[in-house]
Amino acid sequence: MLLRHTIRERRRYRWQSEHDGLTHLYNYQQVRKLGEAAFAEARRRGRPFTAIVADVDRFKGVNDHFGHAAGDETLRSLGTWIAEVVGEGGIAGRSGGDEFMILVDGDASKAEALLQRLRERIVPISVFGKTVHFSISSGVCEANEHVSTLEQLVHEADQALYRAKHRGRNRVVRAGGEEPGPGRQAGLVVVGTGIDFGRHVSERCLSEIREAEVVFCLVDPFALAMIQGFRPDAINLGLHYAPGKDRRETYREIDARIMAEVRAGKRVCAVFYGHPGVFADVPHAVVRKARAEGVPARMEPGISADACLYANLGIDPGHRGVQSMEATHFLVYDRQLDSAGLVLLWQAALAGDLSCTRFHAEREGLQALVNKLLRWYPPDHEVILYEAARLPIEQPRMERLALRELPDAQYAEYTTLVIPPLGEIEEDAEIALLREQPAADSSAAAH
Protein backbone atom coordinates (compact mmCIF):
# COMPACT_ATOMS: atom_id res chain seq x y z
CA MET A 1 0.00 0.00 0.00
CA LEU A 2 2.84 2.39 0.84
CA LEU A 3 4.53 1.56 -2.45
CA ARG A 4 1.35 2.21 -4.45
CA HIS A 5 0.78 5.47 -2.54
CA THR A 6 4.36 6.58 -3.26
CA ILE A 7 3.97 5.81 -6.97
CA ARG A 8 0.68 7.75 -7.13
CA GLU A 9 2.21 10.74 -5.35
CA ARG A 10 5.24 10.75 -7.64
CA ARG A 11 2.94 10.66 -10.66
CA ARG A 12 0.86 13.52 -9.22
CA TYR A 13 3.92 15.63 -8.47
CA ARG A 14 5.31 14.94 -11.92
CA TRP A 15 1.99 15.84 -13.57
CA GLN A 16 1.80 19.06 -11.57
CA SER A 17 5.36 19.98 -12.53
CA GLU A 18 4.53 19.55 -16.21
CA HIS A 19 1.02 21.01 -16.41
CA ASP A 20 -0.70 24.31 -15.82
CA GLY A 21 -2.95 24.03 -12.79
CA LEU A 22 -5.78 26.16 -14.24
CA THR A 23 -6.12 24.88 -17.80
CA HIS A 24 -4.54 21.42 -17.34
CA LEU A 25 -2.53 21.98 -20.51
CA TYR A 26 1.24 21.66 -20.50
CA ASN A 27 3.06 24.53 -18.82
CA TYR A 28 5.57 26.70 -20.65
CA GLN A 29 8.65 24.69 -19.65
CA GLN A 30 7.12 21.37 -20.73
CA VAL A 31 5.88 22.75 -24.06
CA ARG A 32 9.39 23.95 -24.85
CA LYS A 33 10.95 20.67 -23.74
CA LEU A 34 8.60 18.53 -25.83
CA GLY A 35 8.66 21.07 -28.63
CA GLU A 36 12.45 21.01 -28.97
CA ALA A 37 12.38 17.25 -29.44
CA ALA A 38 9.45 17.33 -31.88
CA PHE A 39 11.02 20.19 -33.88
CA ALA A 40 14.35 18.36 -34.15
CA GLU A 41 12.59 15.16 -35.28
CA ALA A 42 10.56 17.03 -37.91
CA ARG A 43 13.69 18.65 -39.35
CA ARG A 44 15.54 15.32 -39.37
CA ARG A 45 12.74 13.72 -41.37
CA GLY A 46 12.14 16.76 -43.58
CA ARG A 47 8.56 17.17 -42.38
CA PRO A 48 6.76 20.53 -41.92
CA PHE A 49 6.47 21.93 -38.41
CA THR A 50 4.37 24.94 -37.33
CA ALA A 51 4.04 27.07 -34.21
CA ILE A 52 0.88 28.87 -33.09
CA VAL A 53 0.81 31.62 -30.47
CA ALA A 54 -2.66 32.74 -29.40
CA ASP A 55 -4.16 34.86 -26.67
CA VAL A 56 -7.52 36.19 -25.49
CA ASP A 57 -8.57 39.53 -26.95
CA ARG A 58 -8.87 42.30 -24.35
CA PHE A 59 -8.43 39.83 -21.51
CA LYS A 60 -7.77 42.64 -19.04
CA GLY A 61 -11.24 43.96 -19.83
CA VAL A 62 -12.74 40.61 -18.86
CA ASN A 63 -11.03 40.77 -15.47
CA ASP A 64 -11.88 44.45 -14.95
CA HIS A 65 -15.56 44.21 -15.90
CA PHE A 66 -16.50 40.71 -14.72
CA GLY A 67 -13.91 39.91 -12.05
CA HIS A 68 -10.98 37.53 -11.86
CA ALA A 69 -13.27 34.53 -11.46
CA ALA A 70 -14.58 35.25 -14.95
CA GLY A 71 -11.01 35.58 -16.21
CA ASP A 72 -10.09 32.21 -14.72
CA GLU A 73 -13.17 30.55 -16.22
CA THR A 74 -12.34 32.07 -19.61
CA LEU A 75 -8.85 30.54 -19.53
CA ARG A 76 -10.12 27.23 -18.18
CA SER A 77 -12.77 26.94 -20.93
CA LEU A 78 -10.32 27.93 -23.65
CA GLY A 79 -7.82 25.37 -22.36
CA THR A 80 -10.47 22.65 -22.59
CA TRP A 81 -11.36 23.60 -26.17
CA ILE A 82 -7.69 23.71 -27.18
CA ALA A 83 -7.10 20.24 -25.74
CA GLU A 84 -10.13 18.90 -27.64
CA VAL A 85 -9.12 20.26 -31.07
CA VAL A 86 -5.40 19.52 -30.74
CA GLY A 87 -5.73 16.01 -29.34
CA GLU A 88 -2.76 13.86 -30.32
CA GLY A 89 -1.97 16.01 -33.34
CA GLY A 90 0.20 18.52 -31.55
CA ILE A 91 1.60 19.90 -28.32
CA ALA A 92 -0.50 22.51 -26.53
CA GLY A 93 0.27 24.56 -23.45
CA ARG A 94 -0.29 27.77 -21.60
CA SER A 95 2.68 30.11 -21.97
CA GLY A 96 1.57 32.39 -19.17
CA GLY A 97 -1.20 34.89 -18.48
CA ASP A 98 -3.74 34.63 -21.29
CA GLU A 99 -1.26 33.36 -23.90
CA PHE A 100 -1.21 29.82 -25.31
CA MET A 101 1.25 27.96 -27.53
CA ILE A 102 0.42 25.11 -29.90
CA LEU A 103 3.08 23.19 -31.84
CA VAL A 104 1.76 21.27 -34.84
CA ASP A 105 3.47 18.44 -36.70
CA GLY A 106 2.29 19.79 -40.04
CA ASP A 107 2.25 22.84 -42.29
CA ALA A 108 0.66 26.27 -41.73
CA SER A 109 -2.54 25.27 -43.54
CA LYS A 110 -3.05 22.42 -41.08
CA ALA A 111 -2.44 24.83 -38.19
CA GLU A 112 -4.93 27.33 -39.62
CA ALA A 113 -7.54 24.57 -40.03
CA LEU A 114 -6.99 23.63 -36.38
CA LEU A 115 -7.48 27.24 -35.34
CA GLN A 116 -10.65 27.48 -37.38
CA ARG A 117 -12.08 24.48 -35.49
CA LEU A 118 -11.02 26.11 -32.23
CA ARG A 119 -12.65 29.44 -33.10
CA GLU A 120 -15.88 27.61 -33.96
CA ARG A 121 -15.93 26.02 -30.52
CA ILE A 122 -15.61 29.29 -28.62
CA VAL A 123 -18.97 30.28 -27.15
CA PRO A 124 -19.97 32.77 -24.42
CA ILE A 125 -19.48 31.47 -20.89
CA SER A 126 -21.60 32.16 -17.81
CA VAL A 127 -20.02 33.21 -14.52
CA PHE A 128 -22.15 34.10 -11.48
CA GLY A 129 -25.11 34.79 -13.73
CA LYS A 130 -23.14 37.05 -16.08
CA THR A 131 -22.46 36.16 -19.71
CA VAL A 132 -18.91 36.72 -20.89
CA HIS A 133 -18.17 36.99 -24.61
CA PHE A 134 -14.58 36.69 -25.80
CA SER A 135 -12.50 35.92 -28.86
CA ILE A 136 -8.89 35.01 -29.60
CA SER A 137 -6.19 36.26 -31.95
CA SER A 138 -3.48 33.97 -33.28
CA GLY A 139 -0.13 34.11 -35.04
CA VAL A 140 1.10 31.20 -37.15
CA CYS A 141 4.60 30.45 -38.42
CA GLU A 142 5.76 27.42 -40.40
CA ALA A 143 9.41 26.42 -40.18
CA ASN A 144 11.53 27.10 -43.26
CA GLU A 145 15.16 27.53 -44.25
CA HIS A 146 15.29 30.88 -42.44
CA VAL A 147 13.98 29.43 -39.16
CA SER A 148 16.49 26.99 -37.73
CA THR A 149 15.45 26.86 -34.07
CA LEU A 150 12.23 26.50 -32.11
CA GLU A 151 13.03 29.83 -30.42
CA GLN A 152 12.98 31.60 -33.80
CA LEU A 153 9.82 29.80 -34.85
CA VAL A 154 7.92 30.86 -31.74
CA HIS A 155 9.25 34.42 -32.04
CA GLU A 156 7.96 34.74 -35.60
CA ALA A 157 4.57 33.35 -34.56
CA ASP A 158 4.49 35.86 -31.70
CA GLN A 159 5.19 38.72 -34.13
CA ALA A 160 2.35 37.49 -36.33
CA LEU A 161 0.09 37.54 -33.25
CA TYR A 162 1.12 41.17 -32.68
CA ARG A 163 0.02 42.00 -36.22
CA ALA A 164 -3.27 40.17 -35.69
CA LYS A 165 -3.95 42.40 -32.70
CA HIS A 166 -3.32 45.55 -34.66
CA ARG A 167 -5.39 44.41 -37.62
CA GLY A 168 -8.47 44.29 -35.44
CA ARG A 169 -8.20 41.15 -33.26
CA ASN A 170 -10.35 38.01 -33.54
CA ARG A 171 -8.31 36.75 -36.48
CA VAL A 172 -5.39 34.59 -37.61
CA VAL A 173 -2.27 36.05 -39.23
CA ARG A 174 0.43 33.94 -40.83
CA ALA A 175 4.06 35.04 -40.57
CA GLY A 176 5.29 36.21 -43.95
CA GLY A 177 1.78 36.52 -45.38
CA GLU A 178 -1.66 38.02 -44.92
CA GLU A 179 -4.46 36.69 -42.80
CA PRO A 180 -6.26 33.76 -44.45
CA GLY A 181 -9.79 33.77 -45.69
CA PRO A 182 -12.22 36.58 -46.55
CA GLY A 183 -12.91 39.63 -44.45
CA ARG A 184 -9.89 41.78 -45.22
CA GLN A 185 -11.12 44.90 -46.98
CA ALA A 186 -9.33 48.11 -47.85
CA GLY A 187 -10.85 51.27 -46.49
CA LEU A 188 -10.30 54.65 -44.90
CA VAL A 189 -11.76 56.08 -41.75
CA VAL A 190 -10.92 59.57 -40.50
CA VAL A 191 -11.46 60.16 -36.78
CA GLY A 192 -11.13 63.07 -34.37
CA THR A 193 -9.54 62.92 -30.92
CA GLY A 194 -11.36 65.94 -29.53
CA ILE A 195 -9.43 68.81 -27.96
CA ASP A 196 -8.59 67.13 -24.65
CA PHE A 197 -7.80 63.54 -25.69
CA GLY A 198 -8.17 62.08 -22.21
CA ARG A 199 -11.68 63.49 -21.82
CA HIS A 200 -13.00 63.80 -25.35
CA VAL A 201 -11.86 60.73 -27.26
CA SER A 202 -14.75 58.37 -27.98
CA GLU A 203 -14.82 54.59 -27.75
CA ARG A 204 -15.57 54.52 -31.48
CA CYS A 205 -12.41 56.52 -32.19
CA LEU A 206 -10.30 54.20 -30.03
CA SER A 207 -11.82 51.15 -31.69
CA GLU A 208 -11.00 52.46 -35.17
CA ILE A 209 -7.40 53.14 -34.11
CA ARG A 210 -6.99 49.66 -32.66
CA GLU A 211 -8.51 47.82 -35.61
CA ALA A 212 -6.73 49.60 -38.48
CA GLU A 213 -3.74 48.10 -40.25
CA VAL A 214 -2.13 51.52 -40.66
CA VAL A 215 -2.64 54.45 -38.30
CA PHE A 216 -1.65 58.04 -39.16
CA CYS A 217 -1.76 60.77 -36.50
CA LEU A 218 -1.83 64.55 -36.75
CA VAL A 219 -2.50 65.40 -33.12
CA ASP A 220 -0.92 67.21 -30.20
CA PRO A 221 2.10 65.55 -28.48
CA PHE A 222 0.07 64.38 -25.49
CA ALA A 223 -2.52 62.60 -27.63
CA LEU A 224 0.24 61.13 -29.82
CA ALA A 225 2.00 59.66 -26.78
CA MET A 226 -1.23 58.10 -25.54
CA ILE A 227 -2.07 56.63 -28.96
CA GLN A 228 1.42 55.23 -29.41
CA GLY A 229 1.06 53.63 -25.98
CA PHE A 230 -1.34 51.08 -27.49
CA ARG A 231 -0.38 51.52 -31.15
CA PRO A 232 3.43 51.81 -31.17
CA ASP A 233 3.35 51.64 -34.96
CA ALA A 234 1.24 54.82 -35.31
CA ILE A 235 2.82 57.21 -37.83
CA ASN A 236 3.30 60.84 -36.77
CA LEU A 237 2.24 63.11 -39.63
CA GLY A 238 3.45 66.13 -37.69
CA LEU A 239 6.96 65.36 -38.97
CA HIS A 240 5.94 66.80 -42.34
CA TYR A 241 5.83 70.30 -40.83
CA ALA A 242 9.01 72.39 -40.70
CA PRO A 243 9.89 76.02 -39.92
CA GLY A 244 9.52 78.19 -43.00
CA LYS A 245 7.91 75.37 -45.01
CA ASP A 246 4.74 76.19 -46.93
CA ARG A 247 1.88 74.48 -45.14
CA ARG A 248 0.22 73.76 -48.48
CA GLU A 249 3.20 71.58 -49.38
CA THR A 250 2.88 69.85 -46.02
CA TYR A 251 -0.79 69.17 -46.70
CA ARG A 252 0.04 67.67 -50.10
CA GLU A 253 2.62 65.37 -48.51
CA ILE A 254 0.21 64.23 -45.82
CA ASP A 255 -2.49 63.64 -48.42
CA ALA A 256 -0.11 61.55 -50.54
CA ARG A 257 1.13 59.56 -47.53
CA ILE A 258 -2.39 58.56 -46.50
CA MET A 259 -3.58 57.77 -50.02
CA ALA A 260 -0.52 55.61 -50.73
CA GLU A 261 -1.58 53.17 -47.99
CA VAL A 262 -5.24 53.32 -49.04
CA ARG A 263 -4.27 52.49 -52.63
CA ALA A 264 -2.11 49.64 -51.35
CA GLY A 265 -5.28 47.95 -50.14
CA LYS A 266 -4.78 48.61 -46.42
CA ARG A 267 -7.36 49.46 -43.78
CA VAL A 268 -6.26 52.96 -42.84
CA CYS A 269 -7.23 55.14 -39.90
CA ALA A 270 -6.21 58.80 -40.04
CA VAL A 271 -6.44 60.53 -36.67
CA PHE A 272 -6.75 64.30 -36.46
CA TYR A 273 -6.86 66.76 -33.58
CA GLY A 274 -10.31 68.03 -32.56
CA HIS A 275 -13.00 67.44 -35.15
CA PRO A 276 -11.39 66.08 -38.34
CA GLY A 277 -13.78 67.99 -40.56
CA VAL A 278 -13.53 71.44 -38.98
CA PHE A 279 -10.93 73.83 -40.49
CA ALA A 280 -9.06 70.87 -41.96
CA ASP A 281 -8.61 70.39 -45.71
CA VAL A 282 -6.73 67.08 -45.82
CA PRO A 283 -9.34 64.90 -44.06
CA HIS A 284 -12.07 65.96 -46.48
CA ALA A 285 -9.71 65.62 -49.45
CA VAL A 286 -8.62 62.03 -48.70
CA VAL A 287 -12.20 60.92 -48.03
CA ARG A 288 -13.31 62.37 -51.38
CA LYS A 289 -10.39 60.77 -53.23
CA ALA A 290 -10.90 57.36 -51.65
CA ARG A 291 -14.61 57.36 -52.50
CA ALA A 292 -13.88 58.48 -56.07
CA GLU A 293 -11.54 55.48 -56.43
CA GLY A 294 -14.18 53.07 -55.14
CA VAL A 295 -12.67 52.62 -51.67
CA PRO A 296 -15.06 52.79 -48.67
CA ALA A 297 -14.30 55.95 -46.72
CA ARG A 298 -16.01 57.79 -43.89
CA MET A 299 -15.41 60.40 -41.24
CA GLU A 300 -16.20 60.03 -37.54
CA PRO A 301 -16.75 63.35 -35.71
CA GLY A 302 -14.84 64.62 -32.72
CA ILE A 303 -15.32 67.44 -30.24
CA SER A 304 -14.14 70.65 -31.89
CA ALA A 305 -12.77 73.89 -30.46
CA ASP A 306 -16.03 75.74 -31.09
CA ALA A 307 -17.93 73.13 -29.07
CA CYS A 308 -15.54 73.78 -26.17
CA LEU A 309 -15.87 77.53 -26.71
CA TYR A 310 -19.66 77.49 -26.38
CA ALA A 311 -19.40 75.45 -23.19
CA ASN A 312 -16.60 77.50 -21.57
CA LEU A 313 -17.98 80.94 -22.47
CA GLY A 314 -21.60 80.04 -21.85
CA ILE A 315 -22.67 81.09 -25.35
CA ASP A 316 -25.60 79.60 -27.24
CA PRO A 317 -25.02 80.11 -30.98
CA GLY A 318 -28.74 79.75 -31.55
CA HIS A 319 -29.51 82.92 -29.60
CA ARG A 320 -28.04 85.47 -32.02
CA GLY A 321 -26.56 83.23 -34.72
CA VAL A 322 -22.86 82.92 -35.48
CA GLN A 323 -20.43 83.71 -38.30
CA SER A 324 -17.32 81.54 -38.26
CA MET A 325 -14.36 81.95 -40.61
CA GLU A 326 -10.60 81.85 -40.79
CA ALA A 327 -9.03 85.21 -39.91
CA THR A 328 -6.92 85.58 -43.07
CA HIS A 329 -9.88 84.59 -45.23
CA PHE A 330 -11.94 87.34 -43.61
CA LEU A 331 -9.11 89.82 -44.01
CA VAL A 332 -8.39 89.13 -47.69
CA TYR A 333 -11.89 88.72 -49.07
CA ASP A 334 -14.85 91.10 -49.14
CA ARG A 335 -16.80 89.55 -46.28
CA GLN A 336 -19.58 91.40 -44.50
CA LEU A 337 -20.14 90.88 -40.79
CA ASP A 338 -23.42 90.81 -38.91
CA SER A 339 -22.40 92.70 -35.78
CA ALA A 340 -25.70 91.79 -34.09
CA GLY A 341 -24.58 88.17 -33.95
CA LEU A 342 -21.57 86.28 -32.63
CA VAL A 343 -18.42 86.31 -34.80
CA LEU A 344 -15.58 83.75 -34.53
CA LEU A 345 -12.30 84.34 -36.33
CA TRP A 346 -10.01 81.32 -36.23
CA GLN A 347 -6.20 81.36 -36.21
CA ALA A 348 -6.13 85.06 -35.50
CA ALA A 349 -2.36 84.93 -34.93
CA LEU A 350 -1.82 84.05 -38.59
CA ALA A 351 -3.96 86.89 -39.94
CA GLY A 352 -2.53 88.14 -43.23
CA ASP A 353 -0.10 85.24 -43.74
CA LEU A 354 -0.51 84.54 -47.45
CA SER A 355 2.75 82.59 -47.61
CA CYS A 356 1.40 79.87 -45.28
CA THR A 357 4.85 79.57 -43.69
CA ARG A 358 4.67 81.16 -40.26
CA PHE A 359 3.18 79.90 -37.00
CA HIS A 360 3.65 83.06 -34.91
CA ALA A 361 1.73 86.31 -34.65
CA GLU A 362 2.90 89.47 -36.41
CA ARG A 363 1.73 92.89 -35.30
CA GLU A 364 1.18 94.17 -38.85
CA GLY A 365 -1.28 91.42 -39.68
CA LEU A 366 -3.15 91.87 -36.42
CA GLN A 367 -3.36 95.62 -36.91
CA ALA A 368 -4.77 95.07 -40.41
CA LEU A 369 -7.36 92.75 -38.88
CA VAL A 370 -8.33 95.37 -36.29
CA ASN A 371 -8.56 98.09 -38.94
CA LYS A 372 -11.04 96.04 -40.93
CA LEU A 373 -13.09 95.14 -37.86
CA LEU A 374 -13.40 98.86 -37.01
CA ARG A 375 -15.85 99.11 -39.91
CA TRP A 376 -18.40 97.35 -37.72
CA TYR A 377 -17.22 97.78 -34.12
CA PRO A 378 -15.95 100.67 -31.97
CA PRO A 379 -12.32 100.49 -30.77
CA ASP A 380 -13.38 99.78 -27.19
CA HIS A 381 -15.71 96.89 -28.08
CA GLU A 382 -14.87 93.98 -25.79
CA VAL A 383 -13.55 90.87 -27.55
CA ILE A 384 -12.26 87.56 -26.21
CA LEU A 385 -9.09 85.60 -27.01
CA TYR A 386 -10.01 81.96 -26.51
CA GLU A 387 -7.89 78.81 -26.29
CA ALA A 388 -9.47 75.50 -25.26
CA ALA A 389 -7.77 73.44 -22.55
CA ARG A 390 -5.89 70.49 -24.03
CA LEU A 391 -5.13 68.71 -20.75
CA PRO A 392 -7.34 67.96 -17.73
CA ILE A 393 -4.96 69.99 -15.54
CA GLU A 394 -5.24 73.07 -17.76
CA GLN A 395 -7.79 75.86 -17.75
CA PRO A 396 -9.11 77.40 -20.97
CA ARG A 397 -7.84 80.85 -21.87
CA MET A 398 -10.68 83.40 -21.98
CA GLU A 399 -8.92 86.76 -22.03
CA ARG A 400 -11.19 89.79 -22.43
CA LEU A 401 -9.76 92.98 -23.90
CA ALA A 402 -10.71 95.92 -26.08
CA LEU A 403 -10.62 95.48 -29.86
CA ARG A 404 -7.89 98.11 -30.23
CA GLU A 405 -5.59 96.12 -27.89
CA LEU A 406 -5.43 93.02 -30.13
CA PRO A 407 -2.10 93.84 -31.89
CA ASP A 408 -0.21 93.81 -28.58
CA ALA A 409 -1.80 90.68 -27.09
CA GLN A 410 -0.17 87.25 -26.77
CA TYR A 411 -1.17 84.51 -29.21
CA ALA A 412 -0.77 80.81 -29.87
CA GLU A 413 -1.18 79.41 -33.36
CA TYR A 414 -4.65 78.15 -32.41
CA THR A 415 -5.96 81.27 -30.59
CA THR A 416 -9.53 82.10 -31.62
CA LEU A 417 -10.87 85.66 -31.67
CA VAL A 418 -14.39 85.79 -30.27
CA ILE A 419 -16.38 88.96 -31.01
CA PRO A 420 -19.59 89.18 -28.97
CA PRO A 421 -22.68 90.82 -30.51
CA LEU A 422 -22.86 94.58 -30.64
CA GLY A 423 -26.10 96.22 -29.46
CA GLU A 424 -29.58 94.77 -29.58
CA ILE A 425 -30.96 92.78 -32.46
CA GLU A 426 -33.58 94.71 -34.45
CA GLU A 427 -36.75 93.41 -36.00
CA ASP A 428 -37.05 93.49 -39.80
CA ALA A 429 -39.38 96.42 -40.58
CA GLU A 430 -40.88 94.87 -43.72
CA ILE A 431 -41.72 91.61 -41.97
CA ALA A 432 -43.26 93.52 -39.07
CA LEU A 433 -45.42 95.51 -41.51
CA LEU A 434 -46.64 92.33 -43.19
CA ARG A 435 -47.50 90.83 -39.83
CA GLU A 436 -49.60 93.87 -38.90
CA GLN A 437 -51.41 94.06 -42.27
CA PRO A 438 -53.94 91.25 -41.72
CA ALA A 439 -55.00 92.77 -38.41
CA ALA A 440 -55.64 96.14 -40.10
CA ASP A 441 -57.69 94.55 -42.90
CA SER A 442 -59.78 92.68 -40.35
CA SER A 443 -60.51 95.87 -38.44
CA ALA A 444 -61.62 97.68 -41.61
CA ALA A 445 -63.98 94.84 -42.52
CA ALA A 446 -65.61 94.99 -39.11
CA HIS A 447 -66.60 98.65 -39.64
Order of alpha helices (4+ residues) and beta strands (2+ residues): alpha-alpha-beta-alpha-alpha-beta-beta-alpha-beta-beta-beta-alpha-beta-beta-alpha-alpha-beta-alpha-beta-alpha-beta-alpha-beta-alpha-alpha-beta-alpha-beta-alpha-beta-beta-beta-alpha
